Amino acid sequence: MKVINKEKYLNNVEEKLVEAGKRLDALRHDRSPNSSESGHEAIRENVEREIIIQENVVKGLEQFKEFLKLSTEKTRVEEGAQFTVKFDSGEVIDDAIFAPLTVALEKVQIITRKSPLGEAVYGKKEEDVFSYQVGEQVVSGRITAVK
């Protein structure tokens, strides 16, 4: 992954971390002492579940941030590679990131090895072709760039 792209993605992850942290703080604040009354038990339980979910979001973002920091430019599709594919259907996925985990980032597709596309493109280099099957449909294409 090129340094300029890495910085862009790190900034995006940092923004998401700030948002997630604020959401987590708000949820923790919602755990007011008055909510322990029996009528509020269900609400308190929902807030507690939301806190756990939000903590996991923060943890995932922090892990992804560390992953990005360690990523280097690649010549094959592997963890840390940024790549572009063009499907035979004409659809293009530009500058996807091959990663060990997925997080929601704006304007970037995260591909993991656990996905059919990830399995099909892993280890490929620029101009290699790939294919995979989804149900009865065969999906195929070509790697047009690896960074």
N, C-alpha and C positions, 0 to 999 in steps of 0.2 A: 504494500500500500504506500502510495506516495506521501511524503511528509505533509504537503499542503492539504491533502484529503484527510490525513490522520488528524490534523489540527481542527479541521472543520467538524469532524465527527466527535472529537473529544469535547469541543465546545457544545455541541448538541447534547451529548451525554451529561455534561455538567449542568446545562439548563434543566434537563429532565431530573437530575438529582436534586436541584434546588426546589423544583416543583413538588417532587415526591416528598422531600423533607418538610416542606410547608404543610402538605396534606397530612403527613404523619403527626406533626406537631398539633394541627387542628384536631385530629382524631383523639390524640392523647388528652387534649384540653377538654374534649367532649365527655371524657370520663369523669364527670363531676361527682363529688361525694354524694349529692342528692340522688344520683341515678342508682344507688344501691337499694332503694326502696323496692318492694316487691312488684309494683306496677311498672317499674322501669327495667326489670330484669331482662326482658327480651331485647330491649333497645341496647342495654349495656352489653349483652352477648353479641349483638350485631356489630357494635363498635369494636369490641375486642377482636372479632373475626377480621374486620376491616383493617385494624392495626397490624395484625399478623400478615395479611396480604400486602399491605403497604411496606412493611419491613422487608418482605421478600422482594418487592419491586426495587427498593433501595439497594438491597444486597446484590441483586442481579445487575443493576446499573453500575455499582461499584466494581463488580467482577468484569463487566464488559469494558469499563474504563481502563482497568489494568491490562486486559487483553489488547486493547487498542494501543496502549503505550508500548507494548512489547512487539507489536506488529512491524514487520519490515517489508520492503518491496519483494515481490515474488515473481517467479516465472511459470509456476504451475498453480492450479487451483488447490489450495490447502488452507489451513487455518491462518488467517491474517491476510489472505489474498483479497484484492479487490478485482472484480472481473466483470466482463460484459458478455452476454449470450444473445444470439439471434436465433430464434426458433424458426423452423421451416414454415410455420404459419405466418411469419413476418413480424411477430411480436418480438420486442427487444427489452431486455432487462439491463439497464446501464449501471455500471459501477456497484454491483452487489458486493457485499462483504461475506466471505466465507468465515464463519465463526463457530465456536463451541457451544454457544447459547444464543438465544434470540432475545432482543429487546426492541421496543417500539421506538424507532427514530424517524424523524420526518424526512421524507424524500430519499430514503435509502432502504434497499431490500437486504435483509439479513438471511443468509442461507446456511443451514446446518447440515451436517452429514446425515442426520436422521431423516431428512426429507428425500423424496424420490429424485428431485433435481440435484440435491447435494450429493447423493450417492452416485448419480450419473456423471457429474462433472468433476468429482474429486480426483486429483492427480493429473487432470488434463492440462494441456498447454494451449497457447494461442493457435487458432486454426484447427484444433481437434474437433471432431464431431462427437456427439453424445446422443443417447436415446434412453427412454425409460417408458414403462407402461403404467397407465392409470386406468384401472378397470379393463375395458376392451380397447382403449385408445392408446396408440403408441405416439409419444411425444419425442420429437427429435430436433436437433439444432446444431449450432457451431459456436465454439468459444471465439469471440472476436478480439478480446483483449484480456490480459492478465497483468496486474500491477502489484 
